[in-house]
Amino acid sequence: MGVNTPRPGRRAASPAELEALASSVRLRIIRLAYRRPLTNKEIAEHLDKDPATTLHHVRKLVAAGFLEPQPVRRGNRGAKEIPYLSTGLSWRLNLGPDPDQSIAEAMLQAYLNEISGSGLGALDQTRLVVQVDAAGRAELMDRIGALLDEYAERPATPGAERTAVYVALYPGE
């Protein structure tokens, strides 16, 4: 998923999909439920949110195709629970222009909320300024996108630590 960077072989996001992605909470839910089904209660606990608020976001993500309900299971006290799993759809869409910057803002806020919960010590980061023309910038984004696509398609390694990646290109002064 990239804002303003069309990727070959991906379809354009629908208005309902774009609206669903314009929330940092919903972006975090998609990441949390990636290859690990979670109930609404578990999602709410991870996000330190009220379960009713979280359920609103979960339902919006299900309706837009970003989460898929899994078979009902029984909770600790015998109550029925529905776990949800990310479909991976957000990575397979072209988001197109973001005129009001709502998705870009949601992506940045989701990243900031996630790293604040992990602590800066867990963050492995670097910076680089390159001087390239428009074609070079497009090539850079294509190559980064291809690498991320390659890793997104890899099967999950049982027991392996989950790793999140955030990439941003911005003017280097």
GIFEN-V350516 format. One record per residue. N is the residue number from 1. RES is the residue in one letter. D_FIRST is the distance of its C-alpha to the first C-alpha in Angstrom with 2 decimals. Layout:
N,RES,D_FIRST
N,RES,D_FIRST
//
This chain:
1,M,0.00
2,G,3.75
3,V,6.81
4,N,9.63
5,T,8.65
6,P,9.17
7,R,8.82
8,P,11.99
9,G,12.52
10,R,9.78
11,R,11.26
12,A,11.00
13,A,10.18
14,S,13.62
15,P,15.17
16,A,15.50
17,E,11.84
18,L,11.12
19,E,14.11
20,A,13.17
21,L,9.97
22,A,12.32
23,S,13.98
24,S,13.78
25,V,15.95
26,R,13.81
27,L,10.73
28,R,13.44
29,I,14.86
30,I,11.86
31,R,11.98
32,L,15.76
33,A,16.05
34,Y,13.99
35,R,16.86
36,R,19.37
37,P,20.73
38,L,21.85
39,T,24.18
40,N,23.84
41,K,26.56
42,E,24.83
43,I,21.59
44,A,23.87
45,E,25.68
46,H,22.66
47,L,21.58
48,D,25.23
49,K,24.98
50,D,27.41
51,P,26.81
52,A,27.43
53,T,24.71
54,T,22.27
55,L,23.42
56,H,22.58
57,H,18.89
58,V,19.01
59,R,20.65
60,K,18.14
61,L,15.30
62,V,17.72
63,A,18.61
64,A,15.11
65,G,14.59
66,F,12.26
67,L,15.39
68,E,18.39
69,P,21.88
70,Q,23.73
71,P,27.52
72,V,29.54
73,R,31.15
74,R,34.00
75,G,33.57
76,N,36.13
77,R,38.52
78,G,38.11
79,A,35.79
80,K,33.23
81,E,29.65
82,I,26.48
83,P,23.73
84,Y,20.12
85,L,17.52
86,S,13.75
87,T,13.13
88,G,9.80
89,L,8.81
90,S,5.69
91,W,4.29
92,R,6.60
93,L,6.17
94,N,6.83
95,L,7.12
96,G,10.13
97,P,12.49
98,D,12.64
99,P,16.45
100,D,17.28
101,Q,14.52
102,S,14.11
103,I,10.36
104,A,10.68
105,E,13.74
106,A,12.42
107,M,9.82
108,L,12.86
109,Q,15.26
110,A,13.53
111,Y,13.58
112,L,17.16
113,N,18.30
114,E,17.16
115,I,18.90
116,S,21.87
117,G,22.42
118,S,22.30
119,G,24.48
120,L,24.28
121,G,26.28
122,A,23.47
123,L,21.07
124,D,21.07
125,Q,20.01
126,T,21.01
127,R,21.02
128,L,21.79
129,V,22.69
130,V,22.80
131,Q,24.44
132,V,22.91
133,D,23.09
134,A,20.35
135,A,20.45
136,G,20.27
137,R,17.25
138,A,15.46
139,E,16.78
140,L,15.63
141,M,11.95
142,D,12.47
143,R,14.29
144,I,11.98
145,G,9.11
146,A,11.96
147,L,13.10
148,L,10.02
149,D,9.96
150,E,13.65
151,Y,13.51
152,A,11.11
153,E,13.77
154,R,16.66
155,P,18.78
156,A,19.20
157,T,22.26
158,P,24.57
159,G,25.53
160,A,23.08
161,E,21.63
162,R,18.03
163,T,16.13
164,A,13.08
165,V,11.43
166,Y,10.50
167,V,10.54
168,A,11.89
169,L,13.92
170,Y,16.73
171,P,20.25
172,G,22.61
173,E,26.05
//
